[in-house]
Amino acid sequence: MAEGVLSPGVNLEAFSQAIAAIQALRSSVTRVFDCLKDGMRNKETLEGREKGFVAAFQESLHSVSRDLGELERLSNLVGKPSENHPLHNSGLLSLDPVQDKTPLYSQLLQAYKWSNKLQYHAGLASGLLNQQSLKRSANQMGVSAKRRPKAQPTTLVLPPQYVDDVINRIDRMFPEMSIQLSRPNGTSAMLLVTLGKVLKVIMVMRSLFIDRTIVKGYNENVYTEDGKLDIWSKSNYQVFQKVTDHATTALLHYQLPQMPDVVVRSFMTWLRSYIKLFQAPCQRCGKFLQDGLPPTWRDFRTLEAFHDTCRQ
């Protein structure tokens, strides 16, 4: 038998013969049902009709048994497909009868092949880069380790006096903005930033890193019953809830761990652009209101005003 291979471990010739055996088995089963459908015909006497029916039915059953045995024999010769794609239970996706609408299994196979190819090329690139490593890095590894400078103190533990000086300088930079600093729970600072008569911002800081911001309206209460800043309750107005979400996004954008004072100053500059929250039109659509809200988004570079849907 020729050793044609569909994939490693699969005999191609036995595979094609198994397909033909399946077709023969279906034909044999069809003849069985045809025999049952036709019943006892073409015989004059009842005894002759019964004998003819039994003989034909037995012959059909023998054909089914013979074709089934041949199919089982060929199935043992076909072999098992290789386990090149260990996708576990994801193979059950191929049984979905609506493959045209949800081709999940084929897409999963393609993604798995692409991942394997990417891993292979990454391994080749790593080998080439290791061969081209700099001589200084390879031969002076021990020397560089000895001359390595001492670790600089982390900026997470800046002294409180330095934090106060940075906040005071920022407070003097923006006349429209007033900043009140307090430390109710040790060294961590809490800021109450009042921007004109537009809004108030509660900022929770860990050294010079801003952990949390909550924006509320100018006339809203920002204190709890015991007189502390309320760092959990959100604003009652949707416009300031939107600005709170944008401020959280701005904190993720302005990130420079080596220079935290620059980060705070940049964030305050961005926050100051909300001084005209209810006066500036959208730079894209030119409207002041959209769905009842003013432009609540401010571009991180240009500080221009946009509606939340117009900035896309």
Salt bridges, closest charged atoms under 4 A:
ASP34 OD1 - LYS37 NZ 3.96
GLU47 OE2 - LYS51 NZ 3.30
GLU70 OE2 - ARG73 NH2 2.56
ASP164 OD1 - ARG183 NH1 2.91
GLU176 OE2 - ARG272 NH2 3.01
ASP211 OD2 - ARG206 NE 3.31
ASP230 OD2 - LYS216 NZ 3.97
ASP308 OD2 - LYS242 NZ 3.03
ASP308 OD1 - ARG311 NE 2.86
